[in-house]
Every structure is written in C-alpha cells, then in structure tokens.
Amino acid sequence: MKTKQIGRGHRWLALSGLLLLAAILFSYAMFQGGFVSWFLFYGFLPFGLYALVVAMYPLRRAVVSRTVPARRYHAGEPIPVTTRIELPWPIPLAALVVSGEEPRQGGAMLAWSFRRRLSCTWSLSLPRGRHQLESVRLEARDVFGWVNKAESFPAPCTVIVYPRYLEWTTEIVREWFAQGKAARPLAYRRDMAVAAGAREYVPGDKMSWVHWKASARRQELMTKEFDEQRNDDWIVVLDGAASPWFEELVTLAASVSKALIDEEVPVGLLFAGKERSFLTPRRHDEQWQSLLLRLAEVNAGGEELLARVLAEETNWRTAAGCIVVTSILSMPLVEQLRAMASKRHIVLYVVSGEWGDEQRNWADGLRRSGVYVSRIDPQALHIVRQGGGDG
C-alpha cells in the first residue's frame, strides 16, 4: 500500500512538472514573442501532451496472465515465461516494460505497439527448488521518460526446478554390486523361476509378471509372487547437514538414483536433514519423477550427525544396499558404515576437497571392510548434464 501511494505521489509530481513547464514556455512565448520562443512551445507541445496521456492512462485496468510451458526444468536451464497483456486503450505506448516483481525474474520491453492484446516471452534462470511467482509489474513510459506509470498485477505461477544429474555408465553401477561382504553378482535381478502365489496388480508391475490364470478366476489383473523374497531394494542416503557443497550433493544423489533406476533397481531415498524424510523404494518408471521432486525440495540445515541418523533409522535395514552421499567423513560415520557393510552393499561418496592423512586412512579401512569409497571434487559436479526433456 505504501509503495502504491509513493508511486501515485511521483505520478502527480511529474504531471505537475509537465503543466508547470508548459505554462512557463507559453508565458515565455507570449511575453518574448518571436520565432524561437514559439518554436520551443510548439515543439514541446506534442511531447507534453503525449506525456499527459501516459500519465492519465488507466494502466490498472489492464488484464495480465503468465504461463510457463509444462515440462521438466533442471537447475541452470533457461525457463521460458510468457506474459499476455490486454490493455484498456489501443494507444501506442513509447515503452511498456514487463517484469516479475521478485528478483532474478527478468523481463521484456515492448515499444510503440498499436495493439491492445500483447504478449512477450523471456527466460528465467532459477536455482533448484519450488518457486512461486506471484505478480507481474507493468511500467508505461513516455518518449523522454518524464512520466513513469507502474502497476502490479497478480499472476500466480508455480515453477519446480529439479536438480541436475550425471549420466553413469553400467560398468560403474555393476562395480557397486561387487562391493561388500554381502556382494552377489547381479544381486539386483529378480529370480522369477517359480511363482508361489498371486497378488493384486500394482501400477509399475511388468506385464511378464501377470498371472493370467489367477486374473481370469478373479476377474481382475493379478501379479505373480515368487518363491524368493530377497529384498533387492537400494536406498540413497543424502546428508542434509549444512555444507558449502550441498547443491553438489543433491546433484550426486540424483545421479546415482538415475543410474540405479536405469538398471531396473528399486530405489528409495533417505534425507537426513532438519526433518528426516523417506521415499519408499519402487521399481516403476514414476519413481524417477518422485525422486526428482523430493530432491528439488530438500534444503540443507540438519544438525544431527549422519552416523546417528543411520543408527536410529530403520527404513534402510532391509535394503540390499545403501549409497551414502555426504561431504564430511568422520570417525562415527566410518564405524557405522563398517557395521552396516557386514550384511549389505555399502557405497560411500564424499564430495570434498583434498583429504588429509586421517581421512585417507579411514577410507582405506572402509575399503578393507568391503565399502566402496570414492572422493569427488566439487568442481567435477559443476559441469554436468542438466537433464532434459523427459530425462
């Protein structure tokens, strides 16, 4: 409200200034006479009248809407924003500036358009997260900028920016399954030799699992249940502690999740942040979208030690393997991972600068316990694939 009052005050101040300048020029021409004085007055008159029209223009009666094409956007990717405007009068404005109210929302400028219905498109570059775009600002100007008339219009729009991710090779993924005392070649392949029963069909089940005889008897789609009930789930654990490389951690978590999904491994996510969150492992295609959405909304700031979260959390305990993504390698975490590695595959990625002798000794000890350990330089995650299309 205060901003609107200030804007109106400036508007009336500019209008008063125009009228005063016109009066001065007219008085000068009347008293001085001659070609020059009248030339100044008549030369000013069209621009002054146009500025007066802009000052009186009912910009607040415009109708504004904003749209963003429905597709997946990743951090750093340009996001096209289209704004449509319906003006109250078809008067050509010397400049009509269209912009978002919030910082970093960009904008565009339209000049001398004779149409009432206008549209313009510009690109946003937003960081990872859920962004609520609230309003659009229109600013009309005259030729010399004597009058600037601005109004804000509600145009709510939600944009979700997903994390970037790397493409991993199959060889790296298979190396994960070869680690640990519980290592089994291709442990992530489901044994479908013998069907022990049937259950109701769940979206995401393969058509090859459909139990056709049971489906015919029950008059609804049924899926085979197999003799071997080994849990083939994998959990990606993301450390949510405050870190200068948190965005790189999110990128890495998205990358390893995508790699497992590409190998048809059921993947879940445990976020150890200010508030713990757990995404149940699933095998179907929609799991990738669920993982991306969860990773788009996580924020750093957790105060609990990752080792304590792993010790207290029960969701990962039946998983065949865990991929831990963190930026801090500490002794409590080393002890916890060493205990976990006796019964499942453990992969540890640490995003950090060069390790000291102590961290290198800890990493060597974990490798001897069967843990796959890798340090990744944060700079290596700055130039990554930004995802794309339906990714």
C-alpha positions in Angstrom: 0.0 0.0 0.0 2.8 2.4 0.9 4.6 1.6 -2.4 1.4 2.4 -4.4 1.0 5.7 -2.5 4.6 6.7 -3.3 4.1 5.8 -6.9 1.0 7.9 -7.1 2.8 10.8 -5.5 5.6 10.6 -8.1 3.0 10.5 -10.8 1.2 13.6 -9.7 4.6 15.3 -9.2 5.6 14.5 -12.8 2.2 15.7 -14.0 2.5 19.0 -12.1 6.0 19.4 -13.5 4.7 19.0 -17.1 1.9 21.5 -16.6 4.4 24.0 -15.0 6.9 23.6 -17.9 4.1 24.1 -20.4 2.9 27.2 -18.6 6.5 28.6 -18.5 7.1 28.0 -22.2 3.7 29.5 -23.1 4.4 32.6 -20.9 7.8 33.0 -22.4 6.4 32.9 -25.9 3.6 35.4 -25.1 5.9 37.9 -23.5 9.1 37.4 -25.6 7.4 36.7 -29.0 9.5 35.8 -31.9 10.1 32.5 -33.8 12.4 30.8 -31.3 10.1 31.2 -28.2 7.0 29.9 -30.1 9.1 27.1 -31.7 10.1 26.0 -28.2 6.5 26.0 -27.1 5.0 24.2 -30.1 8.0 21.8 -30.2 7.3 20.8 -26.6 3.5 20.6 -27.0 3.2 17.2 -28.7 5.6 15.5 -26.3 4.0 17.2 -23.4 0.5 16.2 -24.5 1.7 12.6 -25.0 3.3 12.5 -21.6 0.0 13.8 -20.2 -1.9 11.0 -22.0 0.5 8.4 -20.5 0.1 10.0 -17.0 -3.7 9.7 -17.3 -3.7 6.2 -19.0 -5.7 3.7 -16.9 -3.0 1.1 -16.7 -4.5 -0.5 -13.6 -7.4 -1.8 -15.8 -5.1 -4.0 -17.9 -5.6 -7.8 -17.7 -2.4 -9.8 -17.2 -1.7 -13.5 -17.2 1.5 -15.5 -17.1 2.3 -19.1 -18.3 5.3 -21.4 -18.2 5.3 -24.5 -20.5 4.6 -27.7 -18.6 7.8 -29.7 -18.8 10.7 -30.7 -16.6 13.3 -27.9 -15.9 16.7 -28.5 -14.3 18.9 -26.1 -12.4 20.7 -23.7 -14.7 18.3 -24.4 -17.6 16.6 -21.4 -19.2 12.9 -21.4 -18.4 10.6 -19.6 -20.9 8.0 -17.4 -19.3 5.2 -16.0 -21.5 3.1 -13.0 -20.3 -0.1 -11.9 -22.0 -1.5 -8.4 -21.6 -4.8 -6.9 -22.6 -4.6 -3.1 -22.4 -7.7 -0.9 -21.8 -7.0 1.5 -24.6 -5.3 0.9 -28.0 -2.9 3.8 -27.5 0.7 3.2 -28.6 3.0 3.4 -25.6 6.5 4.6 -26.2 7.8 1.9 -23.8 5.9 -0.8 -21.9 8.2 -2.6 -19.5 7.0 -6.1 -18.4 8.8 -7.7 -15.5 8.4 -10.0 -12.5 8.1 -8.5 -9.0 10.7 -10.8 -7.4 14.4 -10.6 -8.0 16.0 -12.6 -10.9 12.7 -12.9 -12.7 13.8 -11.0 -15.8 11.5 -9.0 -18.1 10.9 -7.6 -21.5 10.1 -4.2 -23.1 7.5 -3.5 -25.8 7.7 -0.3 -27.8 5.1 1.6 -29.9 2.6 -1.3 -30.2 -0.8 -0.2 -31.6 -2.5 -3.4 -30.4 -4.5 -3.9 -27.2 -3.5 -7.6 -26.8 0.2 -8.1 -26.4 2.4 -10.9 -25.4 6.1 -11.3 -24.6 8.4 -14.1 -23.6 11.7 -14.1 -21.7 13.9 -16.7 -20.0 14.4 -17.2 -16.3 17.3 -19.0 -14.7 16.2 -20.2 -11.3 18.1 -22.3 -8.7 16.8 -25.8 -7.7 13.6 -25.7 -5.7 9.9 -24.9 -5.8 9.3 -21.3 -6.8 6.1 -19.4 -6.5 5.9 -16.5 -9.0 3.3 -14.1 -7.6 2.9 -11.0 -9.7 3.8 -9.1 -12.9 4.8 -5.4 -13.0 3.9 -3.2 -15.9 5.5 0.2 -16.3 4.4 2.6 -19.1 6.8 5.4 -20.1 6.6 8.4 -22.4 9.2 9.2 -25.0 11.6 11.1 -22.8 10.9 9.3 -19.5 9.2 12.3 -18.0 6.3 10.1 -16.8 6.7 6.5 -15.5 3.4 4.8 -14.6 3.7 1.4 -12.9 1.1 -1.1 -11.7 1.4 -4.6 -10.3 -0.9 -7.5 -11.3 -1.4 -10.8 -9.6 -0.3 -13.6 -11.9 0.5 -16.6 -9.8 2.5 -19.4 -11.3 4.5 -22.3 -9.7 7.7 -23.5 -11.2 9.6 -26.5 -9.9 13.3 -26.6 -10.8 14.8 -30.1 -10.5 18.4 -30.9 -9.7 20.9 -31.6 -12.4 22.3 -35.1 -12.7 25.2 -37.0 -14.3 25.0 -40.0 -16.6 26.7 -43.0 -15.1 27.9 -46.0 -17.1 26.7 -49.5 -16.5 30.2 -50.6 -15.5 30.2 -48.2 -12.5 26.8 -49.5 -11.3 27.9 -53.1 -11.6 31.0 -52.2 -9.5 28.7 -51.1 -6.7 27.1 -54.6 -6.6 30.6 -56.2 -6.4 31.4 -54.5 -3.1 30.8 -55.6 0.5 30.8 -58.9 2.3 27.2 -59.4 1.1 28.2 -59.0 -2.5 26.4 -61.1 -5.1 26.8 -60.9 -8.8 23.8 -59.2 -10.4 22.1 -59.2 -7.0 19.6 -56.8 -8.3 18.0 -59.2 -10.7 14.7 -60.7 -9.5 14.5 -64.5 -9.7 11.3 -65.4 -11.5 11.8 -69.1 -11.8 8.9 -70.3 -9.6 5.6 -68.4 -8.9 4.5 -69.1 -5.3 1.2 -67.2 -5.5 -0.6 -64.2 -6.8 -1.5 -60.7 -5.6 -3.4 -57.7 -7.0 -1.7 -55.8 -9.8 0.1 -52.6 -8.8 0.9 -49.9 -11.4 4.5 -50.4 -12.4 4.5 -54.2 -12.4 5.8 -55.7 -15.6 3.3 -57.4 -17.9 5.5 -60.5 -17.8 4.7 -60.9 -14.1 0.9 -61.0 -14.7 -0.7 -64.3 -13.5 -3.2 -64.8 -16.3 -4.9 -67.9 -14.8 -5.5 -66.1 -11.5 -6.6 -63.0 -13.3 -9.2 -65.0 -15.2 -10.5 -66.6 -12.0 -10.7 -63.3 -10.0 -11.9 -61.2 -13.0 -9.2 -58.7 -12.2 -5.5 -58.3 -13.0 -3.2 -60.3 -10.7 0.6 -60.4 -10.4 2.8 -63.4 -9.7 4.5 -63.6 -6.3 7.8 -65.5 -6.4 9.4 -68.0 -4.1 12.4 -65.9 -3.5 11.5 -62.9 -1.3 15.0 -61.5 -1.2 14.9 -57.7 -0.8 16.6 -56.1 -3.8 15.9 -52.5 -2.7 18.6 -49.9 -2.6 18.5 -46.7 -0.6 20.2 -43.5 -1.5 21.1 -41.6 1.8 21.6 -37.8 1.4 23.3 -35.9 4.2 21.4 -32.7 4.9 23.9 -31.1 7.1 24.9 -27.5 6.3 27.6 -27.7 3.7 29.1 -25.3 1.1 28.7 -28.1 -1.4 25.1 -29.1 -0.7 23.9 -28.5 -4.3 26.7 -30.8 -5.5 25.5 -33.4 -3.0 21.9 -33.1 -4.4 23.3 -33.5 -8.0 25.2 -36.6 -7.0 22.2 -38.1 -5.2 20.1 -37.6 -8.3 22.8 -39.1 -10.5 23.2 -42.3 -8.5 19.4 -42.7 -8.2 19.0 -42.3 -12.0 21.8 -44.9 -12.6 20.0 -47.5 -10.4 16.6 -46.8 -12.0 18.2 -47.3 -15.4 19.3 -50.7 -14.2 15.7 -51.5 -13.0 16.7 -51.5 -9.4 14.0 -50.5 -6.8 15.4 -47.2 -5.4 14.4 -45.2 -2.3 15.7 -42.0 -0.7 16.5 -41.2 2.9 17.1 -37.5 3.5 18.9 -36.8 6.8 18.2 -33.1 7.1 16.5 -30.8 9.6 13.4 -33.0 9.1 14.0 -36.6 8.0 12.1 -37.8 5.0 12.0 -41.3 3.4 10.8 -42.2 0.0 9.9 -45.9 -0.2 11.8 -47.9 -2.9 9.8 -48.6 -6.1 10.7 -50.1 -9.4 8.3 -48.5 -11.7 9.0 -45.5 -14.0 7.2 -42.9 -11.9 9.8 -43.4 -9.1 12.3 -41.2 -11.0 9.8 -38.3 -11.0 9.1 -38.9 -7.3 12.8 -38.8 -6.5 13.4 -35.7 -8.6 10.5 -33.9 -6.9 11.8 -34.9 -3.4 15.3 -33.8 -4.3 14.0 -30.5 -5.7 12.6 -29.5 -2.3 15.3 -30.6 0.1 17.3 -27.9 2.0 20.5 -28.0 4.0 20.5 -27.3 7.7 20.3 -30.6 9.5 22.1 -30.7 12.9 22.0 -34.4 13.5 25.1 -36.4 12.7 24.6 -38.7 9.7 26.0 -41.6 11.7 23.3 -41.1 14.4 20.6 -41.0 11.7 21.8 -44.2 10.2 21.9 -45.9 13.6 18.4 -44.8 14.5 16.7 -45.1 11.1 15.0 -48.4 10.4 13.8 -47.9 6.8 17.1 -48.9 5.2 17.8 -52.0 7.3 16.1 -54.5 4.9 17.7 -53.0 1.8 20.2 -54.9 -0.2 22.4 -51.8 -0.4 22.9 -48.2 0.5 24.6 -45.4 -1.3 25.6 -42.7 1.2 26.3 -39.2 -0.2 28.0 -36.7 2.2 30.6 -34.0 2.3 32.0 -35.0 5.7 34.0 -38.1 6.5 34.1 -38.6 10.3 35.1 -41.4 12.7 31.5 -42.0 13.9 30.3 -42.4 10.2 33.2 -44.7 9.5 32.3 -47.0 12.4 28.6 -47.0 11.4 29.3 -47.9 7.8 31.7 -50.6 8.8 29.0 -52.2 10.9 26.5 -51.9 8.0 28.8 -53.4 5.4 28.7 -56.8 7.0 25.2 -57.5 5.7 24.7 -55.4 2.6 26.4 -53.4 -0.1 27.6 -50.0 1.0 28.8 -47.3 -1.4 30.2 -44.0 0.1 30.6 -40.9 -2.0 32.3 -37.9 -0.3 32.1 -34.6 -2.0 35.0 -32.5 -0.7 38.5 -31.1 -1.4 41.7 -33.0 -0.8 41.7 -35.4 2.1 44.3 -35.3 4.9 46.2 -38.4 6.1 43.5 -39.2 8.7 40.6 -39.2 6.1 42.7 -41.3 3.7 43.4 -43.9 6.5 39.7 -44.0 7.3 38.8 -44.5 3.7 41.4 -47.3 3.3 39.9 -49.0 6.4 36.4 -48.9 4.9 37.6 -50.4 1.7 39.2 -53.3 3.6 35.7 -53.8 5.2 34.2 -54.0 1.7 32.8 -50.5 1.4 33.1 -48.8 -2.0 34.6 -45.4 -1.2 35.1 -42.5 -3.6 36.0 -38.9 -3.1 34.6 -36.5 -5.7 36.0 -33.0 -6.2 33.1 -30.4 -6.1 34.3 -28.8 -9.3 33.7 -32.1 -11.1 30.0 -31.7 -10.5 29.7 -28.1 -11.8 29.8 -29.2 -15.5 27.1 -31.8 -15.6 24.2 -32.8 -17.8 21.3 -30.6 -16.9 18.8 -33.3 -17.6 16.4 -32.6 -20.4 13.0 -33.5 -22.0 11.6 -36.4 -20.1 15.1 -37.5 -19.0 
